[in-house]
Amino acid sequence: MELYSRESDIIKQLPQKKYFRQRAHSNPTADHVIDYPIKSDLMCWKSLYSYKKDDQDVEFVDIGCGYGGLLVTLSPMFPETLILGIEIRVKVSDYVINRISALRQKHPNQYLNIACLRTNAMKYLPNYFKKGQLKKVFFLYPDPHFKKSKHKWRIINQNLLSEYAYVLAEQALVYTITDVKELNVWMVKHFTEHPLFCQLPENDVENDPIVNIMTDCSEEGKKVTRNNGDKFIAVFKRIPDPFFDRKYTKM
């Protein structure tokens, strides 16, 4: 009985980050060994969310979720919403998976609506999500890839925005935050130049409760706060296709 109790306590302990450290940079164009469905209909979500209803879809996605701070924060705020973190780094995604498992053990019937998946969002996002499925997508402190030759690695670029628009529902929101002013200018420029996105007014951003919590919920955000760094926030809305003629959709 004592042995069982000791093992149970070990399971409930949160993983320690020092055992899951990995380089901050990962080449998204490299051939990472990743299993992914050939189409979204073949994705088995119940392997990540055991309580998932048959008609329930993932609606929130944190792309480049890091150590899962946003996932854990959003979970009790949106208990009926399935939330997914996507992370390309092996050790970091392992940490988040272990963290969620430990939280579920420690708090029964809680944190059942969050999960982490190791994959490459720049290559395989439409393999997981249907057209118009997502309602909120987050990019918290994405890798700035400072060198001009590596700007093509940035998670926000003109080609990828069309893929994001495909998996986002109309009126869905995209949240971005960075401590690099030049990257913020880059992201705002690309989103506002794309025909399927518009930037939310500053008043709407300030009144969004998610904006208030996402500034410091991640490890990177806490580090920026400790260093008294600047934080640049921008939120964008997925708008209807201005070139899509809806009168022909019923034919």
C-alpha positions as CSV (number, residue, x, y, z in Angstrom):
1,M,0.0,0.0,0.0
2,E,2.9,2.4,0.9
3,L,4.6,1.6,-2.4
4,Y,1.4,2.3,-4.4
5,S,1.0,5.6,-2.5
6,R,4.6,6.6,-3.3
7,E,4.2,5.8,-7.0
8,S,0.9,7.8,-7.2
9,D,2.7,10.8,-5.7
10,I,5.4,10.6,-8.3
11,I,2.8,10.5,-11.1
12,K,1.1,13.6,-9.7
13,Q,4.3,15.6,-9.5
14,L,4.6,18.2,-12.3
15,P,7.5,17.5,-14.7
16,Q,10.6,19.7,-14.1
17,K,11.7,21.9,-17.0
18,K,15.4,21.3,-16.4
19,Y,15.0,17.8,-17.8
20,F,13.2,19.0,-21.0
21,R,15.4,21.9,-22.1
22,Q,16.0,22.2,-25.8
23,R,17.4,24.8,-28.3
24,A,15.0,27.7,-28.8
25,H,15.4,27.5,-32.6
26,S,14.1,24.7,-34.8
27,N,14.3,24.6,-38.6
28,P,10.7,24.3,-39.7
29,T,11.7,23.4,-43.2
30,A,13.8,20.4,-42.2
31,D,12.5,16.8,-42.6
32,H,11.4,16.2,-39.0
33,V,10.1,12.7,-38.3
34,I,6.4,13.4,-37.7
35,D,3.3,11.2,-38.1
36,Y,0.4,13.1,-39.4
37,P,-3.0,12.2,-41.0
38,I,-3.3,12.5,-44.7
39,K,-6.5,14.4,-44.2
40,S,-8.3,16.0,-41.3
41,D,-11.1,13.4,-41.2
42,L,-8.6,10.7,-40.3
43,M,-7.3,12.4,-37.2
44,C,-8.1,10.5,-34.0
45,W,-8.8,13.2,-31.5
46,K,-10.0,10.9,-28.8
47,S,-6.4,9.7,-28.3
48,L,-5.8,13.3,-26.9
49,Y,-9.2,14.1,-25.4
50,S,-10.7,10.9,-23.9
51,Y,-14.0,12.6,-23.0
52,K,-14.5,14.2,-26.5
53,K,-18.0,14.1,-27.9
54,D,-18.4,12.7,-31.4
55,D,-19.5,16.1,-32.8
56,Q,-17.0,18.1,-30.8
57,D,-14.0,19.7,-32.6
58,V,-10.9,21.5,-31.5
59,E,-11.6,25.2,-31.7
60,F,-8.6,26.9,-30.1
61,V,-5.0,26.3,-31.1
62,D,-1.8,27.7,-29.7
63,I,0.9,27.4,-32.4
64,G,4.3,27.1,-30.9
65,C,2.9,26.5,-27.4
66,G,6.2,26.3,-25.7
67,Y,5.9,24.9,-22.2
68,G,2.1,25.1,-22.2
69,G,1.4,28.1,-20.0
70,L,-1.4,29.5,-22.2
71,L,-3.1,26.0,-22.5
72,V,-3.2,25.6,-18.7
73,T,-4.5,29.2,-18.2
74,L,-7.2,28.9,-20.9
75,S,-8.4,25.5,-19.7
76,P,-10.6,26.7,-16.8
77,M,-11.7,29.8,-18.7
78,F,-13.2,27.7,-21.5
79,P,-14.0,24.4,-19.9
80,E,-16.3,23.3,-22.7
81,T,-13.8,24.1,-25.5
82,L,-11.2,21.7,-26.8
83,I,-7.8,23.5,-26.9
84,L,-4.7,22.2,-28.6
85,G,-1.1,23.2,-28.3
86,I,1.2,22.6,-31.2
87,E,5.0,22.4,-30.7
88,I,7.7,21.2,-33.1
89,R,10.4,20.6,-30.5
90,V,10.5,17.0,-29.2
91,K,11.5,17.6,-25.6
92,V,9.3,20.7,-25.2
93,S,6.2,18.9,-26.5
94,D,7.1,15.9,-24.2
95,Y,7.1,18.3,-21.2
96,V,3.7,19.7,-22.1
97,I,2.2,16.3,-22.5
98,N,3.6,15.2,-19.2
99,R,2.5,18.4,-17.5
100,I,-1.1,18.0,-18.7
101,S,-1.1,14.3,-17.6
102,A,0.2,15.3,-14.1
103,L,-2.4,18.1,-13.8
104,R,-5.2,15.7,-14.7
105,Q,-3.9,13.3,-12.0
106,K,-3.6,16.0,-9.4
107,H,-7.0,17.6,-10.3
108,P,-9.5,14.9,-11.3
109,N,-12.0,16.0,-13.9
110,Q,-10.0,19.1,-14.7
111,Y,-7.7,20.0,-17.7
112,L,-9.5,17.4,-19.8
113,N,-10.0,19.9,-22.5
114,I,-6.4,20.6,-23.3
115,A,-3.8,18.6,-25.2
116,C,-0.4,19.0,-26.9
117,L,0.6,17.6,-30.3
118,R,4.1,17.5,-31.7
119,T,3.9,18.5,-35.3
120,N,5.0,21.1,-37.8
121,A,2.2,23.8,-38.3
122,M,4.0,25.3,-41.2
123,K,3.6,22.1,-43.2
124,Y,0.7,20.1,-41.9
125,L,-2.0,22.3,-40.4
126,P,-4.7,21.5,-43.0
127,N,-4.0,17.8,-42.3
128,Y,-5.5,18.2,-38.9
129,F,-8.2,20.8,-39.2
130,K,-11.2,21.2,-41.5
131,K,-12.1,24.3,-43.4
132,G,-13.5,26.9,-41.0
133,Q,-13.0,24.8,-37.9
134,L,-10.9,27.0,-35.6
135,K,-12.2,30.0,-33.7
136,K,-9.1,31.3,-32.0
137,V,-5.4,30.8,-32.9
138,F,-2.5,32.1,-30.9
139,F,1.1,33.0,-31.8
140,L,2.9,33.9,-28.5
141,Y,6.4,35.1,-28.8
142,P,7.2,33.3,-32.1
143,D,10.8,32.9,-33.2
144,P,11.8,36.2,-34.8
145,H,14.5,34.6,-37.1
146,F,16.4,37.9,-37.2
147,K,18.6,37.1,-40.2
148,K,17.0,38.2,-43.5
149,S,17.9,34.9,-45.1
150,K,15.7,33.1,-42.5
151,H,12.7,35.3,-42.7
152,K,11.1,32.5,-44.8
153,W,11.1,30.5,-41.5
154,R,8.8,33.0,-39.8
155,I,5.5,31.4,-38.8
156,I,3.7,34.5,-40.2
157,N,4.2,35.0,-43.9
158,Q,2.0,35.6,-46.9
159,N,1.7,32.0,-48.0
160,L,0.9,30.6,-44.6
161,L,-1.7,33.2,-43.9
162,S,-3.9,31.7,-46.7
163,E,-3.6,28.3,-44.9
164,Y,-4.5,29.9,-41.6
165,A,-7.5,31.6,-43.3
166,Y,-8.6,28.2,-44.6
167,V,-8.8,26.5,-41.2
168,L,-10.3,29.6,-39.4
169,A,-14.0,30.3,-39.2
170,E,-15.3,33.7,-40.3
171,Q,-15.0,36.1,-37.4
172,A,-12.4,33.9,-35.8
173,L,-9.5,35.7,-34.1
174,V,-5.7,35.4,-34.3
175,Y,-3.7,36.7,-31.3
176,T,-0.1,37.7,-31.7
177,I,2.4,39.0,-29.1
178,T,6.1,39.6,-29.3
179,D,8.9,41.5,-27.6
180,V,10.5,42.3,-30.9
181,K,9.2,45.5,-32.5
182,E,10.4,44.7,-36.0
183,L,8.6,41.3,-35.9
184,N,5.4,43.0,-34.7
185,V,5.6,45.4,-37.7
186,W,6.2,42.4,-40.0
187,M,3.2,40.5,-38.6
188,V,0.9,43.5,-38.8
189,K,2.0,44.2,-42.3
190,H,1.4,40.7,-43.6
191,F,-2.0,40.3,-41.9
192,T,-3.4,43.6,-43.0
193,E,-2.2,43.1,-46.6
194,H,-4.0,39.8,-46.8
195,P,-7.5,40.1,-48.1
196,L,-9.0,37.6,-45.5
197,F,-7.8,39.4,-42.4
198,C,-8.3,42.8,-40.7
199,Q,-6.7,44.1,-37.6
200,L,-8.9,44.7,-34.5
201,P,-9.2,48.2,-33.2
202,E,-7.2,49.0,-30.1
203,N,-10.3,49.4,-27.9
204,D,-11.5,45.9,-28.8
205,V,-8.1,44.4,-28.0
206,E,-7.9,46.1,-24.6
207,N,-11.3,44.8,-23.6
208,D,-10.6,41.2,-24.6
209,P,-10.0,39.2,-21.4
210,I,-7.7,36.8,-23.2
211,V,-5.3,39.6,-24.1
212,N,-4.9,40.4,-20.4
213,I,-3.9,36.8,-19.5
214,M,-1.7,36.0,-22.5
215,T,0.9,38.6,-21.8
216,D,2.4,36.8,-18.8
217,C,1.1,33.2,-18.9
218,S,4.0,31.8,-20.9
219,E,7.5,31.2,-19.8
220,E,8.7,33.7,-22.5
221,G,6.2,36.3,-21.4
222,K,7.4,36.0,-17.8
223,K,11.0,36.4,-18.9
224,V,10.2,39.6,-20.8
225,T,8.4,41.0,-17.7
226,R,11.4,40.2,-15.5
227,N,13.7,42.0,-17.9
228,N,11.3,45.0,-18.2
229,G,11.0,44.4,-21.9
230,D,8.3,45.7,-24.3
231,K,5.4,43.7,-25.4
232,F,3.7,44.3,-28.7
233,I,0.2,42.9,-29.1
234,A,-1.9,42.7,-32.2
235,V,-5.2,40.8,-32.8
236,F,-6.7,40.0,-36.3
237,K,-10.1,38.9,-37.4
238,R,-10.8,36.4,-40.2
239,I,-13.2,38.2,-42.5
240,P,-15.4,36.8,-45.3
241,D,-13.9,36.4,-48.7
242,P,-14.6,39.6,-50.5
243,F,-14.3,37.8,-53.9
244,F,-16.6,34.9,-53.0
245,D,-20.0,35.1,-54.6
246,R,-22.4,33.4,-52.1
247,K,-25.4,33.3,-54.4
248,Y,-23.8,30.3,-56.1
249,T,-23.1,28.2,-53.0
250,K,-26.5,26.4,-53.0
251,M,-26.3,25.3,-56.6
